Every structure is written in structure tokens, then in C-alpha cells.
Amino acid sequence: MPGTGVRTASNIPLGIGGDIANFKSAAHLAAYAGIAPATGQSGTSIKGERPSRRGNKRLRNALWQSLFVASAKHPPSIAYYKRKREQGKHHNAAVICLARRRCDVIYSMLKNGVLYQEQALVA
């Protein structure tokens, strides 16, 4: 996967715990990594959503390291980040969207046992 070196790639399965079958969906993996949104609420007031940061620190750090390299050097990731910014998202929200997208791809790769393949752009 672009942006993922040897050390980062080895930290992802360690962060997951070795068995992707423990997660029912990519959303469960994102929540475990601490990048899924958590609603801040107290009593009857709801204060919006933000990343929970309660997940596995090793997995979250590996995702962040890979996405920062990808957001600088991987054209589809750069385009996705720019698209989110054009939709009105702030920098941090756009980065979290990109992290979630990469988490979904990692989940799919591990669940299906396939290597990363760049999709060809169709005009």
C-alpha cells in the first residue's frame, strides 16, 4: 500500500492483534483504531462528534504514519484529501476521512487475503 513502509506495515497486524476475524466490519476496526467518531454528550446536551482516541495506540499511529506519507506522495490520496477540503471539511476532518478510508482498504485486504492493487482511473 502506498505510504506504508516495512515498519509501519508490521505494526498494523500487531495493532490488530493478528486476527482480522475479530472485527465484524471495517467500522469496528476503525473504532478499535480510535478514528471512528464519538459523540460528546452530557445529560441532554450533545456537543458534536470527534475522534474517540480510545483505541489501540499502535494501530492508530501506524495509520497516521502511512496516511501522512500517502497524503504527500500518493496522487489518489492527495485528490481525496483535496476533495474533502473542497467539501468544506477542515484539515483535521479531511485527514481523519483519509485515515478511515485507508483503514477500510486495510480491512478489505486482510479479510480477503489480497495484496493492494491500484485501481485504474477510467475517464
N, C-alpha and C positions, 0 to 999 in steps of 0.2 A: 504494500500500500504506500503510495507516495507520501513522503514526510515521516515515515516510520523507519527508524534505523534498527540495528540489531538489538541494542539495549532496550529501546522502547518496545520493540516487538516482543522481547522476552518478558517484559513487565506486564504486558496485557494478560496473558494466560495466568500469570502468578496472581494478579489482582483479581481475576475472575474466580480463581480457586481451582482451575484445572478442568472443570466440567461445565460446559455451556448448558447442559440439560437441566441444571438447577434453576434456569431462568425460563419462564413461560413465554416471554416475548422480549423484543428489543426495548420496550418501555420498562420492563422490570430490570434489565441490565443498566439502562440509563439511570434509573432510581438508585440502583446499587452503587453506581459510579458517583452519584451525587450531583448529576447535571440535570435531573428532572425538576420541574418547577414544584415549589412547595408554597402553599397559601399561608400567608401570615394572618392569623386571626386571634382575637382576644375577646371572649364573650360574644357579643353580637356584631362587632366591627370586623370587617375583612379588609386587610391592608395590601392586597395585591400579591403577585407571585414573584418569587426569586429562586435562584438555585438553592437546593437544600444544603449542600456541602456536608451531608451526614454520611455519605457513602464511603467506599473503600478509597483511601487516600492514594495508594499505589496506582490503582486503575485510573483514577481521575487525573493524576499527574502525567501518566503515560498518554492519556487522551489529549491533555493540554499541550504537551511537548510536540506530539505529532501534528496537531492542528495548527500550531504556530508556524511550523516549518512549511506545512502544506499551504497555509494562507499566504505565504510569501513566494512560493515557488511552483505551486500546482495550479495551472490555469483554470480547471473546473472549480476548484475550491475558491480561487480568487473571484471568479464570476459569481459563485453562490454568495459569498460574503458581500460583494457589491450589490447584488440583487436585494439582499436583506436590508442593506443600508438605504437603498432607494425606496424600499417599502416603508421607511420611516423608523426602523429599529436603530437604537443606539449601538455604539461599538460593542459593548459587553453583551448585549442581547444577540447581536449578529454572530459573535464568537460562540456563544452558547448554542445557537442554532446549528452552526457548523460542527461543534463538538457532538451534538446529538445526532447529526447526520452521519458522522464518522462512526459513532457508536452503533448505529443501525447497520452500517456496512460491515463492521467487525462482527456483530451478532450473526448476520447472514452468512458471512464467510465461515465462521466457526460451526454454526448449526448445520450448514450444508457440506462442510468439508471441502471447500473450493478455495483456490487462490484468487487474489484480487485481479480483476481484469478491467482495464479502462474501457468504458463504453464509447463506441464511435459516435461522433456527433453527426446527426442526419439533418441536412438542410432542407 
